């Protein structure tokens, strides 16, 4: 797929092109094209389900960057501590100069990167800055079905919804998204 969806504003086209360039890509995948056509950049809650390697992360980064460019703050949540550092490094491929991306960092970071569980704990403790988020990105959303980390994700979602913050979730294998409760 070479062209950007016609539904994108000129600002959003530039944003997507900049992210593609930052990652060394020159075109969108079919999944990315469909996601942008479905207006993921228009705000609200979204669940993007696609197989591994189809470009979900770039879509999440576009939603994240758009929120940052508008002056907002975004928490990027992953299931495990091992993924936190990797995600921080990945986000810094495009955010390094302009935005502060760091592990935890709820008080000052533009994009605090954390696990589902640590985010929930920060919400319970009312850690400074954790309640001033405008968007939460949930990576590996399918974890919600797992016995080990599923409860942590459920609690994180409850905390987010209780604070009226939008969610952008991604999963390779979420089952039937229509069966998920909405709130």
PABA-881248 format. One record per residue: residue number from 1; residue in three letters; x, y, z of N, C-alpha, C, O, CB in turn. Coordinates in steps of 0.02 Angstrom, whole numbers, plus 50000, padded with zeros to 5 digits. Glycine has a CB too. Example, Ala and Ser with C-alpha at 12.3 -4.5 7.8 and 13.67 -1.06 7.14 Angstrom:
# residues 2
<atom 1 'ALA' <50660 49716 50390> <50615 49775 50390> <50660 49835 50390> <50712 49834 50423> <50565 49776 50452>>
<atom 2 'SER' <50642 49888 50354> <50684 49947 50357> <50645 50002 50394> <50670 50057 50402> <50704 49970 50286>>
//
This chain:
# residues 183
<atom 1 'UNK' <50044 49942 50000> <50000 50000 50000> <50046 50061 50000> <50089 50067 50044> <49950 50000 50062>>
<atom 2 'UNK' <50038 50106 49953> <50084 50162 49948> <50055 50228 49971> <50090 50269 49999> <50108 50168 49878>>
<atom 3 'UNK' <49992 50239 49959> <49964 50305 49973> <49932 50307 50043> <49914 50256 50071> <49911 50324 49921>>
<atom 4 'UNK' <49928 50367 50069> <49895 50378 50133> <49820 50384 50122> <49798 50405 50069> <49923 50441 50169>>
<atom 5 'UNK' <49781 50366 50172> <49708 50372 50165> <49687 50444 50152> <49716 50491 50180> <49673 50345 50227>>
<atom 6 'UNK' <49637 50453 50111> <49612 50519 50095> <49577 50553 50153> <49566 50613 50152> <49565 50515 50037>>
<atom 7 'UNK' <49561 50514 50205> <49525 50542 50263> <49571 50580 50310> <49547 50613 50356> <49490 50487 50300>>
<atom 8 'UNK' <49637 50576 50300> <49684 50610 50345> <49687 50685 50330> <49687 50705 50272> <49753 50579 50340>>
<atom 9 'UNK' <49691 50724 50382> <49701 50796 50373> <49774 50807 50351> <49815 50762 50358> <49687 50836 50440>>
<atom 10 'UNK' <49790 50865 50323> <49859 50878 50304> <49908 50870 50362> <49964 50845 50353> <49865 50949 50275>>
<atom 11 'UNK' <49888 50892 50422> <49931 50884 50481> <49943 50811 50498> <49999 50791 50513> <49900 50920 50542>>
<atom 12 'UNK' <49889 50771 50494> <49895 50700 50509> <49935 50664 50455> <49972 50617 50471> <49826 50668 50516>>
<atom 13 'UNK' <49929 50685 50393> <49970 50656 50339> <50044 50666 50355> <50084 50620 50348> <49952 50686 50271>>
<atom 14 'UNK' <50061 50727 50375> <50131 50743 50391> <50154 50701 50451> <50210 50675 50450> <50139 50818 50407>>
<atom 15 'UNK' <50112 50696 50501> <50129 50656 50560> <50144 50584 50541> <50195 50556 50561> <50071 50658 50611>>
<atom 16 'UNK' <50101 50553 50501> <50110 50483 50480> <50172 50477 50437> <50211 50429 50446> <50048 50458 50442>>
<atom 17 'UNK' <50182 50523 50391> <50242 50520 50348> <50306 50526 50390> <50355 50491 50376> <50240 50576 50295>>
<atom 18 'UNK' <50305 50570 50440> <50364 50577 50483> <50379 50513 50522> <50437 50494 50529> <50353 50635 50533>>
<atom 19 'UNK' <50326 50480 50546> <50336 50417 50583> <50362 50362 50537> <50406 50324 50555> <50271 50395 50617>>
<atom 20 'UNK' <50333 50358 50477> <50357 50309 50428> <50432 50320 50415> <50471 50272 50416> <50318 50314 50362>>
<atom 21 'UNK' <50451 50382 50405> <50522 50398 50391> <50566 50381 50451> <50621 50355 50442> <50529 50472 50373>>
<atom 22 'UNK' <50542 50396 50511> <50582 50382 50572> <50597 50308 50579> <50648 50289 50607> <50545 50407 50634>>
<atom 23 'UNK' <50552 50266 50554> <50561 50194 50558> <50590 50164 50494> <50599 50103 50490> <50495 50160 50574>>
<atom 24 'UNK' <50604 50206 50445> <50633 50182 50383> <50584 50149 50335> <50604 50109 50292> <50687 50133 50399>>
<atom 25 'UNK' <50521 50166 50341> <50470 50139 50296> <50449 50193 50246> <50454 50253 50260> <50408 50113 50335>>
<atom 26 'UNK' <50426 50172 50187> <50402 50221 50139> <50328 50215 50123> <50301 50255 50086> <50442 50215 50075>>
<atom 27 'UNK' <50295 50164 50153> <50224 50157 50141> <50191 50122 50200> <50224 50091 50242> <50211 50117 50075>>
<atom 28 'UNK' <50125 50127 50202> <50086 50095 50254> <50072 50022 50237> <50070 50004 50178> <50020 50132 50264>>
<atom 29 'UNK' <50064 49981 50288> <50038 49914 50277> <49963 49918 50267> <49933 49971 50279> <50057 49866 50338>>
<atom 30 'UNK' <49933 49865 50245> <49860 49864 50236> <49825 49877 50303> <49776 49914 50306> <49837 49796 50207>>
<atom 31 'UNK' <49850 49847 50356> <49822 49857 50423> <49824 49930 50443> <49775 49958 50467> <49859 49815 50475>>
<atom 32 'UNK' <49881 49962 50433> <49889 50033 50450> <49841 50076 50409> <49808 50121 50435> <49961 50055 50439>>
<atom 33 'UNK' <49838 50062 50344> <49794 50100 50300> <49721 50095 50325> <49686 50145 50330> <49799 50075 50227>>
<atom 34 'UNK' <49700 50034 50340> <49631 50024 50364> <49619 50059 50431> <49566 50088 50442> <49616 49949 50371>>
<atom 35 'UNK' <49669 50057 50475> <49661 50090 50540> <49654 50165 50533> <49611 50196 50565> <49721 50074 50586>>
<atom 36 'UNK' <49695 50195 50490> <49689 50267 50479> <49624 50284 50443> <49594 50336 50456> <49749 50293 50440>>
<atom 37 'UNK' <49603 50242 50397> <49538 50251 50363> <49482 50248 50414> <49432 50283 50407> <49528 50198 50308>>
<atom 38 'UNK' <49490 50206 50465> <49439 50200 50518> <49443 50257 50569> <49408 50257 50619> <49447 50132 50554>>
<atom 39 'UNK' <49485 50305 50554> <49490 50368 50592> <49515 50360 50664> <49487 50389 50710> <49422 50401 50593>>
<atom 40 'UNK' <49567 50321 50672> <49596 50313 50738> <49625 50379 50764> <49636 50387 50824> <49650 50260 50738>>
<atom 41 'UNK' <49638 50426 50719> <49665 50490 50740> <49611 50541 50758> <49627 50600 50771> <49710 50518 50685>>
<atom 42 'UNK' <49549 50520 50759> <49494 50565 50775> <49475 50563 50849> <49422 50590 50868> <49434 50548 50733>>
<atom 43 'UNK' <49515 50532 50891> <49501 50528 50963> <49456 50470 50980> <49437 50431 50936> <49470 50592 50986>>
<atom 44 'UNK' <49439 50464 51043> <49397 50410 51067> <49437 50349 51085> <49499 50349 51084> <49345 50393 51015>>
<atom 45 'UNK' <49401 50295 51102> <49432 50232 51120> <49435 50187 51059> <49389 50183 51019> <49392 50198 51177>>
<atom 46 'UNK' <49492 50152 51053> <49501 50108 50995> <49536 50043 51015> <49578 50043 51060> <49542 50143 50941>>
<atom 47 'UNK' <49517 49989 50982> <49551 49925 50989> <49572 49903 50919> <49530 49892 50876> <49505 49871 51023>>
<atom 48 'UNK' <49637 49897 50908> <49665 49877 50844> <49688 49805 50850> <49734 49790 50887> <49723 49923 50822>>
<atom 49 'UNK' <49656 49761 50812> <49672 49690 50813> <49701 49672 50745> <49669 49680 50693> <49610 49646 50829>>
<atom 50 'UNK' <49763 49647 50745> <49796 49625 50684> <49852 49578 50702> <49879 49580 50758> <49823 49687 50643>>
<atom 51 'UNK' <49870 49535 50655> <49923 49487 50668> <49989 49523 50681> <49998 49580 50661> <49931 49439 50608>>
<atom 52 'UNK' <50033 49489 50715> <50100 49515 50730> <50134 49535 50664> <50130 49499 50614> <50142 49464 50768>>
<atom 53 'UNK' <50169 49592 50665> <50206 49614 50607> <50166 49653 50556> <50190 49665 50501> <50236 49556 50574>>
<atom 54 'UNK' <50105 49673 50573> <50063 49710 50526> <50060 49785 50539> <50022 49820 50506> <49994 49682 50528>>
<atom 55 'UNK' <50099 49810 50586> <50104 49882 50594> <50061 49914 50647> <50048 49974 50643> <50090 49912 50532>>
<atom 56 'UNK' <50039 49876 50696> <49998 49905 50749> <50036 49959 50787> <50008 50011 50806> <49975 49851 50797>>
<atom 57 'UNK' <50101 49946 50799> <50140 49993 50839> <50144 50062 50807> <50138 50112 50842> <50210 49966 50849>>
<atom 58 'UNK' <50153 50065 50742> <50156 50131 50709> <50089 50168 50717> <50089 50229 50725> <50172 50122 50634>>
<atom 59 'UNK' <50034 50132 50716> <49969 50163 50727> <49965 50192 50798> <49942 50248 50807> <49912 50113 50716>>
<atom 60 'UNK' <49989 50153 50847> <49989 50178 50916> <50035 50238 50923> <50019 50285 50959> <50011 50122 50964>>
<atom 61 'UNK' <50091 50237 50889> <50137 50293 50892> <50106 50355 50859> <50117 50411 50883> <50203 50275 50857>>
<atom 62 'UNK' <50067 50346 50807> <50034 50403 50775> <49983 50435 50822> <49980 50496 50828> <49999 50381 50710>>
<atom 63 'UNK' <49944 50393 50856> <49895 50419 50904> <49931 50454 50961> <49910 50506 50984> <49850 50361 50931>>
<atom 64 'UNK' <49986 50424 50983> <50027 50453 51037> <50056 50520 51016> <50049 50570 51053> <50083 50405 51057>>
<atom 65 'UNK' <50087 50522 50959> <50119 50585 50936> <50067 50639 50924> <50080 50698 50940> <50159 50572 50871>>
<atom 66 'UNK' <50011 50621 50897> <49958 50671 50886> <49937 50702 50953> <49928 50763 50957> <49897 50638 50851>>
<atom 67 'UNK' <49929 50661 51004> <49909 50687 51070> <49965 50731 51099> <49950 50783 51128> <49894 50628 51118>>
<atom 68 'UNK' <50027 50710 51091> <50083 50750 51116> <50087 50817 51080> <50098 50869 51111> <50149 50712 51107>>
<atom 69 'UNK' <50079 50815 51014> <50081 50877 50974> <50027 50926 50995> <50034 50987 50987> <50075 50861 50900>>
<atom 70 'UNK' <49971 50899 51022> <49916 50942 51044> <49926 50965 51117> <49883 50998 51146> <49850 50904 51038>>
<atom 71 'UNK' <49983 50946 51147> <49998 50967 51215> <49976 50918 51268> <49979 50933 51328> <49966 51031 51228>>
<atom 72 'UNK' <49955 50858 51248> <49932 50808 51295> <49988 50763 51321> <50045 50770 51302> <49880 50765 51264>>
<atom 73 'UNK' <49969 50719 51366> <50015 50670 51395> <49987 50600 51384> <49926 50590 51385> <50027 50683 51471>>
<atom 74 'UNK' <50031 50552 51372> <50011 50484 51354> <50050 50433 51395> <50111 50436 51398> <50022 50471 51278>>
<atom 75 'UNK' <50015 50387 51428> <50048 50331 51460> <50049 50273 51410> <49998 50258 51379> <50013 50310 51527>>
<atom 76 'UNK' <50106 50241 51404> <50113 50184 51359> <50126 50123 51403> <50179 50117 51433> <50172 50195 51306>>
<atom 77 'UNK' <50077 50078 51406> <50080 50022 51452> <50091 49956 51416> <50062 49943 51364> <50016 50019 51493>>
<atom 78 'UNK' <50134 49916 51446> <50153 49850 51419> <50146 49798 51476> <50143 49817 51534> <50225 49850 51389>>
<atom 79 'UNK' <50145 49733 51458> <50133 49683 51510> <50191 49669 51557> <50179 49649 51614> <50114 49621 51478>>
<atom 80 'UNK' <50253 49678 51536> <50309 49656 51578> <50364 49708 51583> <50371 49752 51540> <50338 49591 51551>>
<atom 81 'UNK' <50404 49703 51636> <50460 49749 51647> <50510 49745 51590> <50540 49796 51571> <50495 49733 51713>>
<atom 82 'UNK' <50520 49686 51562> <50567 49678 51507> <50547 49719 51447> <50590 49744 51410> <50573 49604 51488>>
<atom 83 'UNK' <50483 49727 51436> <50458 49764 51378> <50461 49840 51389> <50460 49878 51341> <50388 49743 51362>>
<atom 84 'UNK' <50463 49862 51451> <50462 49934 51465> <50522 49969 51434> <50514 50018 51398> <50462 49947 51541>>
<atom 85 'UNK' <50582 49944 51446> <50643 49975 51419> <50643 49972 51343> <50659 50022 51310> <50706 49940 51446>>
<atom 86 'UNK' <50623 49915 51315> <50621 49908 51242> <50573 49958 51211> <50587 49989 51160> <50602 49837 51222>>
<atom 87 'UNK' <50515 49967 51242> <50465 50014 51216> <50490 50085 51223> <50479 50126 51178> <50398 50005 51253>>
<atom 88 'UNK' <50522 50101 51278> <50550 50168 51288> <50600 50184 51232> <50598 50238 51202> <50585 50174 51357>>
<atom 89 'UNK' <50644 50137 51217> <50693 50147 51163> <50659 50154 51096> <50679 50196 51055> <50743 50089 51161>>
<atom 90 'UNK' <50608 50113 51083> <50572 50117 51019> <50538 50184 51010> <50541 50213 50956> <50521 50060 51015>>
<atom 91 'UNK' <50505 50208 51062> <50471 50273 51058> <50521 50330 51048> <50505 50379 51015> <50429 50285 51120>>
<atom 92 'UNK' <50579 50323 51076> <50629 50375 51070> <50660 50379 51000> <50699 50425 50987> <50684 50364 51120>>
<atom 93 'UNK' <50644 50332 50956> <50669 50339 50887> <50639 50400 50853> <50670 50428 50808> <50651 50275 50846>>
<atom 94 'UNK' <50581 50422 50875> <50550 50482 50846> <50538 50537 50898> <50529 50595 50880> <50485 50464 50812>>
<atom 95 'UNK' <50537 50520 50962> <50519 50569 51013> <50578 50599 51049> <50570 50647 51086> <50473 50537 51063>>
<atom 96 'UNK' <50637 50572 51040> <50695 50587 51081> <50709 50661 51089> <50721 50684 51145> <50755 50555 51051>>
<atom 97 'UNK' <50708 50699 51037> <50725 50770 51041> <50668 50813 51066> <50678 50862 51102> <50747 50795 50973>>
<atom 98 'UNK' <50607 50795 51048> <50550 50839 51061> <50512 50822 51125> <50486 50867 51158> <50504 50836 51003>>
<atom 99 'UNK' <50507 50758 51142> <50466 50737 51198> <50505 50694 51247> <50552 50659 51228> <50404 50699 51173>>
<atom 100 'UNK' <50486 50698 51310> <50518 50660 51363> <50481 50593 51372> <50425 50591 51397> <50518 50699 51430>>
<atom 101 'UNK' <50514 50539 51351> <50487 50472 51358> <50531 50437 51410> <50592 50434 51402> <50487 50432 51289>>
<atom 102 'UNK' <50501 50411 51464> <50541 50377 51514> <50501 50325 51553> <50439 50328 51556> <50571 50427 51562>>
<atom 103 'UNK' <50537 50279 51582> <50506 50228 51623> <50474 50261 51684> <50505 50302 51717> <50557 50174 51645>>
<atom 104 'UNK' <50411 50243 51697> <50376 50276 51752> <50368 50349 51736> <50332 50366 51688> <50414 50267 51820>>
<atom 105 'UNK' <50399 50392 51773> <50401 50463 51756> <50334 50498 51753> <50326 50543 51713> <50435 50472 51693>>
<atom 106 'UNK' <50286 50477 51794> <50220 50506 51790> <50219 50581 51806> <50178 50618 51779> <50173 50471 51837>>
<atom 107 'UNK' <50265 50602 51847> <50265 50672 51868> <50286 50719 51812> <50257 50773 51804> <50311 50682 51927>>
<atom 108 'UNK' <50336 50699 51772> <50365 50746 51723> <50364 50723 51651> <50364 50765 51606> <50434 50761 51743>>
<atom 109 'UNK' <50363 50658 51638> <50371 50633 51570> <50309 50649 51528> <50253 50648 51552> <50383 50558 51570>>
<atom 110 'UNK' <50322 50664 51465> <50267 50671 51417> <50236 50602 51403> <50176 50596 51394> <50291 50703 51351>>
<atom 111 'UNK' <50280 50551 51402> <50257 50482 51391> <50289 50437 51443> <50344 50412 51433> <50275 50458 51318>>
<atom 112 'UNK' <50255 50427 51499> <50280 50377 51546> <50266 50307 51517> <50211 50293 51495> <50247 50385 51616>>
<atom 113 'UNK' <50317 50264 51519> <50310 50195 51495> <50312 50150 51556> <50358 50156 51597> <50366 50176 51443>>
<atom 114 'UNK' <50263 50106 51563> <50259 50065 51624> <50222 50000 51610> <50195 49989 51556> <50223 50104 51680>>
<atom 115 'UNK' <50222 49957 51660> <50183 49896 51656> <50111 49911 51677> <50097 49962 51708> <50213 49839 51700>>
<atom 116 'UNK' <50066 49866 51659> <49996 49874 51679> <49991 49879 51755> <49957 49923 51782> <49953 49815 51653>>
<atom 117 'UNK' <50026 49833 51790> <50022 49831 51863> <50051 49893 51895> <50021 49921 51941> <50059 49770 51889>>
<atom 118 'UNK' <50109 49916 51872> <50139 49975 51903> <50096 50037 51891> <50093 50082 51934> <50211 49986 51877>>
<atom 119 'UNK' <50064 50041 51834> <50019 50096 51820> <49960 50096 51869> <49942 50147 51898> <49992 50093 51748>>
<atom 120 'UNK' <49931 50037 51879> <49875 50032 51926> <49897 50052 51996> <49862 50088 52031> <49847 49960 51926>>
<atom 121 'UNK' <49956 50029 52017> <49982 50047 52083> <49993 50123 52088> <49978 50153 52140> <50048 50010 52098>>
<atom 122 'UNK' <50017 50153 52035> <50027 50226 52034> <49960 50262 52041> <49955 50313 52074> <50063 50248 51970>>
<atom 123 'UNK' <49909 50235 52009> <49842 50264 52015> <49816 50258 52086> <49787 50306 52113> <49793 50231 51965>>
<atom 124 'UNK' <49827 50200 52117> <49804 50190 52186> <49839 50238 52234> <49808 50266 52279> <49816 50118 52208>>
<atom 125 'UNK' <49904 50247 52224> <49944 50292 52267> <49936 50365 52248> <49961 50409 52282> <50017 50272 52265>>
<atom 126 'UNK' <49901 50377 52193> <49893 50445 52167> <49960 50479 52156> <49971 50537 52174> <49850 50487 52215>>
<atom 127 'UNK' <50006 50440 52126> <50072 50465 52109> <50065 50528 52068> <50026 50530 52020> <50114 50412 52072>>
<atom 128 'UNK' <50103 50579 52085> <50099 50644 52051> <50101 50637 51975> <50145 50603 51948> <50155 50688 52073>>
<atom 129 'UNK' <50054 50667 51941> <50052 50668 51869> <50014 50611 51837> <49996 50615 51778> <50120 50668 51843>>
<atom 130 'UNK' <50002 50557 51874> <49970 50498 51843> <49898 50513 51824> <49871 50481 51778> <49973 50439 51890>>
<atom 131 'UNK' <49867 50559 51857> <49797 50575 51841> <49790 50631 51790> <49734 50653 51775> <49759 50593 51904>>
<atom 132 'UNK' <49846 50655 51764> <49843 50709 51715> <49857 50683 51644> <49883 50720 51602> <49892 50765 51733>>
<atom 133 'UNK' <49841 50621 51632> <49852 50591 51567> <49791 50604 51522> <49735 50611 51546> <49864 50515 51573>>
<atom 134 'UNK' <49805 50607 51457> <49751 50618 51409> <49736 50556 51368> <49683 50551 51337> <49770 50675 51363>>
<atom 135 'UNK' <49783 50509 51367> <49776 50448 51327> <49818 50393 51360> <49872 50407 51386> <49797 50459 51253>>
<atom 136 'UNK' <49793 50332 51358> <49831 50274 51379> <49833 50224 51322> <49781 50205 51296> <49801 50242 51444>>
<atom 137 'UNK' <49893 50204 51304> <49903 50153 51252> <49915 50086 51288> <49958 50082 51331> <49962 50171 51204>>
<atom 138 'UNK' <49877 50036 51269> <49884 49969 51299> <49911 49921 51246> <49875 49903 51199> <49816 49944 51327>>
<atom 139 'UNK' <49973 49901 51254> <50004 49854 51207> <49990 49783 51232> <49984 49771 51292> <50081 49867 51201>>
<atom 140 'UNK' <49985 49737 51186> <49972 49666 51202> <49907 49658 51242> <49906 49625 51294> <50030 49636 51242>>
<atom 141 'UNK' <49854 49688 51218> <49789 49688 51252> <49763 49618 51265> <49725 49607 51311> <49739 49727 51212>>
<atom 142 'UNK' <49783 49570 51224> <49759 49501 51232> <49779 49472 51300> <49751 49421 51320> <49787 49457 51177>>
<atom 143 'UNK' <49825 49503 51335> <49844 49482 51402> <49784 49481 51449> <49785 49448 51500> <49899 49528 51430>>
<atom 144 'UNK' <49733 49518 51431> <49673 49522 51473> <49643 49453 51486> <49610 49442 51537> <49620 49567 51441>>
<atom 145 'UNK' <49656 49405 51441> <49630 49338 51449> <49676 49293 51490> <49658 49237 51506> <49618 49307 51381>>
<atom 146 'UNK' <49735 49317 51507> <49783 49277 51543> <49771 49277 51618> <49749 49327 51647> <49853 49301 51529>>
<atom 147 'UNK' <49787 49221 51650> <49779 49217 51722> <49831 49258 51759> <49817 49285 51812> <49783 49144 51744>>
<atom 148 'UNK' <49891 49262 51732> <49946 49295 51767> <49944 49371 51764> <49950 49404 51816> <50012 49271 51739>>
<atom 149 'UNK' <49936 49399 51706> <49938 49472 51699> <49871 49502 51681> <49864 49563 51679> <49989 49491 51647>>
<atom 150 'UNK' <49822 49461 51668> <49756 49486 51648> <49724 49531 51699> <49694 49582 51682> <49711 49429 51633>>
<atom 151 'UNK' <49730 49512 51762> <49699 49553 51815> <49732 49622 51820> <49698 49672 51832> <49705 49517 51883>>
<atom 152 'UNK' <49798 49624 51810> <49832 49688 51810> <49807 49734 51756> <49798 49794 51766> <49907 49679 51803>>
<atom 153 'UNK' <49796 49706 51697> <49769 49745 51641> <49698 49767 51656> <49680 49824 51643> <49771 49705 51576>>
<atom 154 'UNK' <49657 49722 51683> <49588 49741 51700> <49586 49799 51749> <49547 49845 51742> <49551 49680 51729>>
<atom 155 'UNK' <49630 49796 51800> <49632 49850 51849> <49656 49915 51818> <49630 49968 51834> <49678 49830 51908>>
<atom 156 'UNK' <49705 49910 51774> <49730 49971 51740> <49674 50002 51698> <49665 50063 51698> <49790 49954 51695>>
<atom 157 'UNK' <49636 49960 51663> <49581 49985 51622> <49528 50019 51666> <49504 50073 51649> <49548 49928 51581>>
<atom 158 'UNK' <49512 49988 51722> <49462 50017 51767> <49486 50086 51792> <49446 50133 51795> <49449 49971 51827>>
<atom 159 'UNK' <49550 50091 51808> <49577 50155 51832> <49574 50208 51777> <49558 50266 51791> <49649 50146 51856>>
<atom 160 'UNK' <49589 50188 51716> <49587 50235 51660> <49516 50259 51647> <49503 50319 51641> <49615 50202 51596>>
<atom 161 'UNK' <49469 50212 51644> <49400 50230 51630> <49371 50273 51686> <49330 50317 51674> <49358 50167 51621>>
<atom 162 'UNK' <49392 50260 51748> <49368 50299 51805> <49391 50372 51800> <49360 50416 51830> <49393 50268 51870>>
<atom 163 'UNK' <49444 50384 51762> <49470 50452 51754> <49453 50481 51686> <49480 50533 51667> <49545 50452 51763>>
<atom 164 'UNK' <49408 50449 51649> <49384 50474 51584> <49441 50488 51535> <49441 50539 51501> <49344 50536 51593>>
<atom 165 'UNK' <49489 50442 51532> <49545 50447 51487> <49533 50399 51429> <49511 50343 51439> <49613 50432 51523>>
<atom 166 'UNK' <49548 50421 51368> <49540 50378 51310> <49592 50323 51309> <49648 50331 51335> <49543 50418 51246>>
<atom 167 'UNK' <49574 50266 51278> <49617 50208 51273> <49627 50190 51200> <49580 50190 51161> <49587 50148 51312>>
<atom 168 'UNK' <49690 50176 51183> <49706 50146 51118> <49740 50080 51134> <49796 50078 51160> <49753 50194 51074>>
<atom 169 'UNK' <49705 50025 51119> <49731 49958 51135> <49748 49921 51072> <49717 49930 51019> <49679 49919 51177>>
<atom 170 'UNK' <49798 49877 51078> <49820 49837 51020> <49827 49764 51041> <49846 49749 51098> <49887 49863 50992>>
<atom 171 'UNK' <49810 49720 50995> <49818 49649 51009> <49826 49610 50944> <49798 49628 50892> <49758 49622 51048>>
<atom 172 'UNK' <49865 49557 50948> <49871 49511 50892> <49817 49458 50896> <49795 49431 50844> <49940 49479 50890>>
<atom 173 'UNK' <49795 49442 50956> <49747 49387 50965> <49700 49403 51021> <49711 49381 51078> <49784 49321 50979>>
<atom 174 'UNK' <49648 49440 51008> <49602 49459 51061> <49538 49419 51062> <49495 49431 51104> <49586 49532 51056>>
<atom 175 'UNK' <49530 49371 51018> <49467 49335 51014> <49416 49378 50979> <49432 49411 50929> <49443 49315 51084>>
<atom 176 'UNK' <49355 49379 51003> <49302 49419 50974> <49297 49485 51010> <49271 49488 51066> <49235 49380 50976>>
<atom 177 'UNK' <49320 49540 50980> <49318 49605 51013> <49248 49627 51033> <49240 49666 51079> <49349 49658 50969>>
<atom 178 'UNK' <49197 49602 50998> <49128 49622 51012> <49104 49594 51079> <49054 49617 51106> <49082 49600 50956>>
<atom 179 'UNK' <49140 49543 51105> <49120 49513 51169> <49151 49550 51228> <49133 49535 51285> <49141 49441 51170>>
<atom 180 'UNK' <49195 49598 51216> <49227 49634 51271> <49177 49684 51300> <49140 49717 51263> <49291 49671 51246>>
<atom 181 'UNK' <49177 49691 51366> <49133 49741 51396> <49157 49811 51379> <49217 49822 51373> <49129 49732 51473>>
<atom 182 'UNK' <49111 49856 51371> <49129 49926 51358> <49103 49968 51416> <49058 49949 51452> <49099 49951 51290>>
<atom 183 'UNK' <49133 50025 51423> <49111 50067 51478> <49123 50136 51462> <49108 50180 51502> <49145 50050 51542>>
//
